[in-house]
């Protein structure tokens, strides 16, 4: 082995899109019913990006949420969750730099 990195210096980060409202593809109804009601929030196509990371020693780093919007959501998020907004709603160079500064560089 050429390098002897500590396990806390090795990490894996990835992002995945998540839909705000995940409408089920199937329902449980009586056979032959003509109408099946499915309640939604109206945000079936609205999504955000979740960025998750873990270290080689098993530690999980705080999550990051990236919303496709210009202003921050007015809801309160759990402590430790990094929230970011941008035009596309996914990881770009600015968001990656923010993640490095606020999450990667602050790990113990």
HELIX and SHEET records of a PDB file:
HELIX    1   1 UNK A    7  UNK A    9  5                                   3    
HELIX    2   2 UNK A   93  UNK A  102  1                                  10    
HELIX    3   3 UNK A  104  UNK A  106  5                                   3    
SHEET    1   A 4 UNK A  11  UNK A  19  0                                        
SHEET    2   A 4 UNK A  47  UNK A  55 -1                                        
SHEET    3   A 4 UNK A  64  UNK A  68 -1                                        
SHEET    4   A 4 UNK A  82  UNK A  86  1                                        
END                                                                             
